Amino acid sequence: MDIIYNYMSLYYSGIYDLPRNILIALLIAFFSLSLLIIFYFSIIIKRLIYIFYKSRDQYWTEQIDQLLNMFLSDIDEEQITDPVAKILSEFRKIPLKKRFIKHLLYQQILAYHKNFTGNAAEKLKELFLQLHLEDITKNKLMSGIVQLKIRGIMDTAQLTLTEFSPIVEQLLHHRSSEIRIEAQAAYIILNKAHPFDFFDEVKEPIQDWHQLVLLDLITRLNSNELPNFSRWLSSNNRSVIELCLKLIVHFQQYEAIGRIVDLLNHPDTEIKHLSIQALGEFEAVDAEQALLDCYAHETVEIQAEIIKALGRINSGKQLDFFMHTAALQQFEIAFEASKALIASGTKGIELLKKYQVQAPPMNKQILNQLIG
């Protein structure tokens, strides 16, 4: 023992006798080695934990999938027996008091529900409610985490959980634009009687990408249940007017033409642009004079859009106007006017051919391209 003690004493005393810079280097090396060992050790621990949770979740997911497949195989159109009542006792044997198992069941039912329609989807929703999984949805809706709240709104809409409509309605004016868009989309699905009432109250702008999402959702609804979207063309929210104009055109609501004509004097350029496009889409002959009246005091871009709309209306009454504008030295206007004359038929083409001989270079180039 004394020998070992003496040896260690000599060893440590030898270290202390080393120069200071070597001692510092040794300490740094020892510290770095310790950190490296801890780092690799933590990676191994995390990997083992990951493997454990993955195998655990995989096991319970397989058990849940087996029960769900058994449940769905019992569903038929005649519905002699209630498949929910039949399978419920089997699902209750699963230890749902464990939070992770309950959440796995929640996710799997939603995944199956998303891929089924009709009676199967209804029965999956009934099973979801019988197992009281809607508590998870409510917790998500009430969460302070944005992504969880959004997930809760989407789950509510997917299963049409109308009992959560008041919560979704409160989120229509949330400060987060992502939450607002999901809440508005969910509101349309949950409120069958008056799905578009939120248009009356929405204050924040509905962004372009948001409008696309709503357009896609609304176009999948039963068109017989849709309102006349012209009622919101007087909204104080510019984006609501834009969205309603797009919906009016998509659903061919010709009765809105008079209200669209009123928007030709709207101060917002984009609304004016969409209104002119809509009148052209509807080939609204009654709107010709209104379009001509606002032509003179508009920008070149709007003037070109007016000519394009008049060309689509193609009443045959505006040949002189088209000829006059086709001779102007503004490319956009001359191009659209020349196209309108060609679209008007033989008379318009004859007028262009006569003009082509004496047309300035730019106009001649347009005519050569179009007529040629």
Sequence and secondary structure as in RCSB ss.txt:
>XXXX:A:sequence
MDIIYNYMSLYYSGIYDLPRNILIALLIAFFSLSLLIIFYFSIIIKRLIYIFYKSRDQYWTEQIDQLLNMFLSDI
DEEQITDPVAKILSEFRKIPLKKRFIKHLLYQQILAYHKNFTGNAAEKLKELFLQLHLEDITKNKLMSGIVQLKI
RGIMDTAQLTLTEFSPIVEQLLHHRSSEIRIEAQAAYIILNKAHPFDFFDEVKEPIQDWHQLVLLDLITRLNSNE
LPNFSRWLSSNNRSVIELCLKLIVHFQQYEAIGRIVDLLNHPDTEIKHLSIQALGEFEAVDAEQALLDCYAHETV
EIQAEIIKALGRINSGKQLDFFMHTAALQQFEIAFEASKALIASGTKGIELLKKYQVQAPPMNKQILNQLIG
>XXXX:A:secstr
 HHHHHHHHHHHHHHHTS HHHHHHHHHHHHHHHHHHHHHHHHHHHHHHHHHHHHHHHHHHHHHHHHHHHHHHT 
 SS  S HHHHHHHHHHTS TTSHHHHHHHHHHHHHHHHT  HHHHHHHHHHHHHTTTHHHHHHHHT SSHHHHH
HHHHHHHHHT GGGHHHHHHGGG S HHHHHHHHHHHHHH SSSTTGGGGT  S   HHHHHHHHHHHHTS GGG
   GGGGTT S HHHHHHHHHHHHHTT GGGHHHHHHGGG S HHHHHHHHHHHHHTT GGGHHHHHHHHTTS H
HHHHHHHHHHHHH  SS HHHHHHHHTSS HHHHHHHHHHHHHT HHHHHHHHHHHHH  HHHHHHHHHHH 
